[in-house]
Amino acid sequence: MRRPWNITNSSVYSLATYVGEQVNMNICTYVMAVSRQPKLYACAIEEGTFTWQNLQDNNIAVLQILAANQTNLIRPLGKRSGKDYDKENYLQKRDLLTEWHSKKVLKNATAYVLFEKQEQITTGDHELFIFKALKYKTLSEDNLLLFSDLIEQKIIL
């Protein structure tokens, strides 16, 4: 049997972080809304990653809820480090980027949430970032990429 934290079926996200005009994206599954007013999210980021480093230098990020047809992005965005691999170049070459509120984001994501970092808490091998949702856009409520999809397709676990 799987561990309790691997049996829930939550959405799969990509967090876009920025240094100047350059974007880096990762894959997140440890994400949840934690307040309605103001609208706050918690997102756990592994310490020392390129995403984590970008969040030390910049308070703005965009949470992207992935669509079921975006499983092909899990390996390049989640299994490779932005320290060694230019994810923006990978996405641009495949025409997978668009702009939303002057930020580069993934085409065909189901939703975007523009974040401003509020707090950072050390919690173990990940750090918990609390973000305020500044703006959002829902493009589709159908065909979300779910944690169980990654398991079924043998991408994780």
MOQUIBEL-V659297 format. One record per residue. N is the residue number from 0. PHI is phi in degrees with one decimal (999 if undefined). OMEGA is omega in whole degrees, 0 to 359 (* if undefined). Layout:
N:PHI:OMEGA, N:PHI:OMEGA
This chain:
0:999:178, 1:-77.2:176, 2:-69.0:185, 3:-53.4:183, 4:-74.5:178, 5:-101.8:180, 6:-102.7:175, 7:-77.0:184, 8:-120.7:182, 9:-101.3:177, 10:-67.8:174, 11:-108.0:186, 12:-122.4:166, 13:-123.1:176, 14:-103.0:177, 15:-91.7:176, 16:-120.1:191, 17:-134.0:167, 18:-128.5:188, 19:62.8:179, 20:-91.9:184, 21:-84.9:181, 22:-110.6:169, 23:-127.8:179, 24:-132.5:176, 25:-125.7:174, 26:-116.0:181, 27:-126.5:169, 28:-123.8:178, 29:-91.0:185, 30:-139.6:173, 31:-161.2:172, 32:-73.6:183, 33:-125.0:179, 34:-157.1:176, 35:-86.9:184, 36:-140.0:359, 37:-73.4:180, 38:-72.9:180, 39:-121.9:175, 40:-121.7:171, 41:-112.2:181, 42:-140.5:180, 43:-92.4:181, 44:-122.6:180, 45:-65.4:182, 46:-62.3:176, 47:89.0:178, 48:-74.4:179, 49:-64.1:176, 50:-60.9:179, 51:-58.0:180, 52:-62.0:179, 53:-59.6:181, 54:-74.9:172, 55:-75.7:187, 56:-102.1:186, 57:-147.5:183, 58:-91.4:184, 59:-103.9:176, 60:-149.7:175, 61:-127.6:174, 62:-85.9:181, 63:-122.0:176, 64:-87.8:186, 65:-79.4:177, 66:-91.5:182, 67:-57.7:180, 68:-84.0:180, 69:-106.2:179, 70:-60.8:179, 71:-65.2:179, 72:-90.0:185, 73:-61.9:182, 74:-66.7:181, 75:-66.9:182, 76:-91.8:186, 77:-108.1:184, 78:-104.8:179, 79:-119.7:181, 80:-86.6:174, 81:-66.4:176, 82:-68.6:185, 83:-114.6:189, 84:-138.6:182, 85:-84.2:182, 86:-67.9:178, 87:-60.9:179, 88:-61.2:178, 89:-56.1:183, 90:-70.7:180, 91:-64.1:181, 92:-61.2:182, 93:-101.4:179, 94:54.5:183, 95:-106.2:181, 96:-110.0:171, 97:-139.8:177, 98:-116.8:175, 99:-143.7:184, 100:49.6:178, 101:62.5:178, 102:-121.0:175, 103:-72.8:180, 104:-139.5:179, 105:-75.9:169, 106:-65.2:171, 107:68.7:170, 108:-67.6:181, 109:-83.6:179, 110:-162.7:176, 111:-128.6:172, 112:-133.2:177, 113:-80.8:185, 114:-109.5:166, 115:-123.7:181, 116:-64.0:179, 117:-109.9:187, 118:-156.4:179, 119:-137.3:186, 120:-127.6:176, 121:-73.3:185, 122:-132.6:184, 123:132.1:180, 124:-78.7:173, 125:-119.2:171, 126:-110.4:181, 127:-91.2:177, 128:-104.6:174, 129:-103.1:182, 130:-120.1:171, 131:-92.8:176, 132:-79.7:181, 133:-90.8:181, 134:-149.2:177, 135:-151.1:175, 136:-149.8:174, 137:-100.5:180, 138:-99.5:180, 139:-158.7:175, 140:-104.5:183, 141:-107.1:172, 142:56.0:175, 143:-72.7:172, 144:-78.6:183, 145:-115.2:179, 146:-53.0:180, 147:-62.7:177, 148:-62.7:180, 149:-66.1:178, 150:-69.7:181, 151:-58.7:181, 152:-88.3:177, 153:58.4:176, 154:-82.8:176, 155:-132.8:181, 156:54.1:*
